[in-house]
Amino acid sequence: MPLPSPPVHRSGWIVLDKPLGLGSTQAVGAVKRALRTAGEPKTKVGHGGTLDPLASGVLPIALGEATKLAGRMLDATKAYDFTIRFGEQTDTLDLEGSVIATSPIRPTPTEIDAVLPRFTGPIEQVPPAYSALKVEGRRAYDLARAGEEVELATRSVTIFDLRRAVDSVTDQVEEITLSATVSKGTYIRSLARDIALALGTVGHVTMLRRTRAGPFGLDGAISLDFLDDCAKGGSLDGALLPLQAGLDDIPAFPVTPEEARLLRVGARLSRVPPAGGLHLAVEGQTPVALVEGDRIVRGFNL
């Protein structure tokens, strides 16, 4: 009697359009529930970058072998739309906090346009006190909630693009919506705070929506309802993107079945990609490993 075939574990990406009120850990839990509902075997699940409950938008969820790329996704460039409301600064720098400063000054669209170039390119920013950064082993937000003084070091980040997302028809504005493309480690709440201060007033974020995370944009993101419908239908095929969708900026390096076998056991190849830099070794349509020259950077068990 033949032995039963081993279960096929899913590998790839589920890119959620995360709704407001849901944390990244809860989103991972929703994907795990969908896997169970669809009858999939238990597999490793992780997210490719935290998105606060008060933020919505693109949240890549990695399954199986794609979790090996989650760290790379954390380092990826991200894009956001966000709204700054002028006149009040909160302790959390968003809607959730208590007002700690006020100002009667409201900027004009012209003044806003004039100040944005100061926040484009490499800049220094102080992260919010209510952040997950650690201070002497404790989370900054835990210290802040306990009423303790939180001093965080300035960090260097890069704002690749910053512009008004919506034109204003008034002379002075209560709030403005901006679009920003930013490097790893950028805090949009800090950016909003600093823009308001540069305009001679104070402000806080009232809306934050991630529109892109690395190669993934809103056009390819799905809702939790769609994910649930797929799961109840017994298949996640309609919700799952392949592992290589998270590597669309990496050139392919086709390998033979024998070369693929050698890579899977950790052996270096005598043949290397003709160009330098990182390459994705593929056997047909199957990702085998990330390689750089003759060095294996990350292998995939597919």
C-alpha positions in Angstrom: 0.0 0.0 0.0 1.6 3.4 -1.0 2.3 5.9 1.7 0.1 9.0 1.8 1.6 12.1 0.1 3.0 14.7 2.6 0.9 17.8 3.0 1.8 20.7 0.6 2.7 23.8 2.7 1.9 27.1 1.1 4.6 29.6 0.4 4.0 33.1 -0.9 2.4 36.4 0.1 -1.0 37.5 1.1 -1.1 41.3 0.8 -3.8 42.7 2.9 -5.4 46.1 2.7 -5.5 46.3 6.5 -8.5 48.1 8.0 -8.4 50.6 10.8 -8.5 49.1 14.3 -6.6 46.0 13.5 -3.0 45.5 14.6 -0.4 43.7 12.5 -0.3 40.7 15.0 -4.1 40.4 14.7 -3.8 40.5 10.9 -1.4 37.6 11.0 -3.9 35.8 13.2 -6.6 36.4 10.6 -4.5 34.8 7.9 -3.8 31.8 10.2 -7.6 31.4 10.7 -8.1 31.6 6.9 -5.5 28.8 6.4 -7.3 26.6 8.9 -10.7 27.4 7.4 -9.4 26.5 3.9 -8.1 23.2 5.2 -4.4 24.1 4.6 -1.7 22.4 6.6 -0.2 24.4 9.4 2.5 26.7 8.0 4.7 29.5 9.2 3.2 33.0 8.9 4.7 36.5 9.5 4.2 40.1 8.5 6.6 42.2 6.5 6.4 45.4 8.5 4.3 46.7 11.4 1.2 48.8 10.7 -0.4 50.5 13.7 -4.1 49.9 14.4 -4.8 53.5 13.6 -3.3 53.1 10.2 -4.7 51.3 7.2 -3.3 50.0 3.9 -0.7 47.6 2.5 0.4 44.9 4.9 2.3 42.0 3.3 1.8 38.7 5.1 4.5 36.1 4.4 3.7 32.4 4.3 6.0 29.4 4.5 9.4 30.0 2.7 8.4 33.7 2.1 8.9 34.3 5.8 12.7 34.1 5.0 12.2 37.4 3.1 10.3 39.2 5.9 13.4 41.0 7.1 14.1 42.2 3.5 10.5 43.6 3.4 11.1 45.4 6.7 14.0 47.2 5.0 12.0 48.1 1.9 11.0 51.6 0.8 7.4 52.4 1.8 4.8 55.0 0.7 2.0 56.7 2.7 -0.8 59.2 2.5 -1.3 61.1 5.7 -3.4 64.0 7.0 -2.0 66.6 9.4 -4.5 68.6 11.5 -3.0 71.9 12.5 -3.6 73.7 15.8 -3.2 70.8 18.3 -0.3 68.5 19.2 -1.0 65.3 21.1 1.3 63.2 23.2 1.0 60.3 20.8 1.2 62.6 17.7 -2.1 61.1 16.4 -5.8 61.0 17.2 -5.4 58.5 20.0 -3.5 60.9 22.4 -4.2 63.8 24.7 -3.6 67.4 23.6 -0.4 68.8 25.0 0.0 71.9 22.9 -2.2 74.3 20.9 -1.7 77.1 18.4 -4.0 79.5 16.6 -1.8 79.6 13.6 -3.0 77.9 10.4 -0.7 77.7 7.4 -1.6 78.5 3.8 -1.1 76.0 1.0 1.7 78.2 -0.4 3.5 78.1 3.0 3.1 74.3 3.1 4.6 73.9 -0.4 7.5 76.1 0.5 8.4 74.1 3.6 8.1 70.6 2.1 11.5 70.6 0.3 13.2 71.0 3.8 11.9 67.6 4.6 12.9 65.9 1.3 16.1 63.9 1.1 18.2 62.8 4.1 16.8 64.2 7.3 17.2 63.8 11.0 14.1 63.0 13.1 13.3 62.1 16.7 10.9 59.1 16.9 7.6 59.5 18.9 7.7 58.8 22.6 4.8 56.4 21.9 6.8 54.0 19.8 8.0 50.4 20.1 11.7 51.5 20.3 13.5 50.3 23.5 15.0 52.5 26.1 17.2 50.5 28.5 15.4 47.4 27.7 11.8 48.8 28.0 9.5 49.8 25.2 9.2 53.6 24.8 5.4 53.5 24.8 5.3 51.6 28.1 7.5 54.3 29.7 5.3 57.1 28.2 2.1 55.5 29.4 3.6 55.2 32.9 4.2 58.9 32.8 8.0 58.6 32.6 10.1 61.0 30.6 11.1 59.4 27.3 14.3 60.6 25.5 14.9 59.0 22.2 18.0 59.6 20.0 17.7 61.4 16.7 17.9 59.0 13.7 18.8 59.5 10.1 16.1 58.7 7.5 15.5 59.5 3.9 12.3 61.1 2.5 12.5 60.2 -1.2 9.3 62.1 -2.2 7.0 64.5 -0.3 4.1 66.4 -1.8 0.5 67.5 -1.3 -1.9 64.7 -2.2 -5.0 67.0 -2.4 -5.1 70.6 -3.6 -6.6 73.1 -1.2 -9.0 75.8 -2.3 -8.8 77.9 0.9 -6.2 80.5 2.0 -5.6 78.9 5.4 -6.1 75.2 6.1 -7.1 73.3 9.2 -5.6 70.1 7.8 -3.6 68.9 4.8 -3.1 65.5 3.2 0.4 64.7 2.0 2.0 61.8 0.2 5.4 60.5 1.1 7.8 57.8 0.0 10.2 57.0 2.8 13.1 54.8 3.9 13.1 52.2 6.5 12.8 53.6 10.1 10.8 56.8 9.1 8.1 57.8 11.5 5.3 59.6 9.7 3.9 60.9 13.0 7.3 62.6 13.7 7.4 63.9 10.1 4.0 65.5 10.6 5.0 67.0 14.0 8.1 68.5 12.5 6.3 69.9 9.4 3.8 71.7 11.6 6.6 73.1 13.8 8.4 74.4 10.7 5.2 76.2 9.8 5.1 78.0 13.1 2.3 75.9 14.5 1.6 72.4 15.9 -0.2 69.4 14.5 -0.9 65.7 14.7 -1.8 62.9 12.3 -5.5 62.2 11.8 -5.2 59.7 8.9 -2.4 57.4 7.9 -2.7 55.0 5.0 0.2 52.9 3.6 0.0 52.8 -0.2 3.1 50.7 -0.9 5.5 48.4 0.9 8.4 47.4 -1.3 7.0 45.8 -4.5 3.4 45.6 -3.1 0.9 48.4 -3.7 -2.8 48.9 -3.0 -3.7 47.7 -6.5 -2.7 44.2 -5.4 -4.0 44.2 -1.9 -7.1 42.3 -0.8 -9.6 42.9 2.0 -10.2 40.5 4.9 -13.6 39.8 3.6 -12.1 38.6 0.3 -9.7 36.5 2.2 -12.5 35.0 4.3 -14.5 34.2 1.1 -11.6 32.4 -0.5 -11.0 30.4 2.7 -14.7 29.4 3.0 -14.5 28.3 -0.6 -11.7 25.9 0.3 -8.8 27.5 -1.5 -6.6 30.5 -1.0 -5.4 30.5 -4.6 -7.2 33.7 -5.3 -5.5 35.5 -2.4 -2.0 34.2 -2.6 0.9 35.7 -4.6 4.0 33.6 -5.3 7.1 34.0 -3.3 8.9 35.7 -6.1 6.4 38.5 -6.2 8.3 39.9 -3.2 11.5 39.9 -5.3 10.4 41.6 -8.6 13.4 43.9 -8.3 15.9 41.0 -8.3 17.1 39.6 -11.7 16.5 35.9 -12.4 19.4 33.5 -12.8 18.1 30.3 -14.5 19.8 27.1 -13.2 19.7 23.5 -14.4 18.1 20.7 -12.3 21.6 19.6 -11.2 22.6 23.1 -10.2 19.3 23.5 -8.3 20.1 20.2 -6.4 23.6 21.5 -5.5 22.2 24.9 -4.3 19.6 23.1 -2.2 22.4 21.2 -0.3 24.4 24.4 0.2 27.0 23.8 -2.5 28.5 26.6 -4.4 28.2 26.7 -8.2 31.1 27.0 -10.6 28.9 29.1 -12.8 27.8 32.5 -11.5 25.4 35.2 -12.8 27.1 37.3 -15.5 26.3 40.5 -13.7 27.2 41.4 -10.1 24.8 41.8 -7.2 21.9 39.8 -5.9 20.1 37.3 -8.2 17.3 34.8 -7.8 18.3 31.4 -8.9 15.3 29.7 -10.5 14.7 26.2 -11.9 12.0 26.8 -14.4 9.4 28.8 -12.5 10.6 27.6 -9.0 12.7 29.8 -6.8 15.8 27.9 -5.5 17.9 30.5 -3.8 19.1 34.1 -3.6 22.7 34.2 -4.7 25.4 36.8 -4.9 28.3 35.6 -7.1 29.0 32.1 -6.0 27.6 32.7 -2.5 24.2 31.5 -1.3 22.5 34.3 0.5 19.2 32.5 1.2 17.9 29.1 0.1 14.3 28.1 -0.4 12.8 24.7 0.3 10.3 24.6 -2.6 
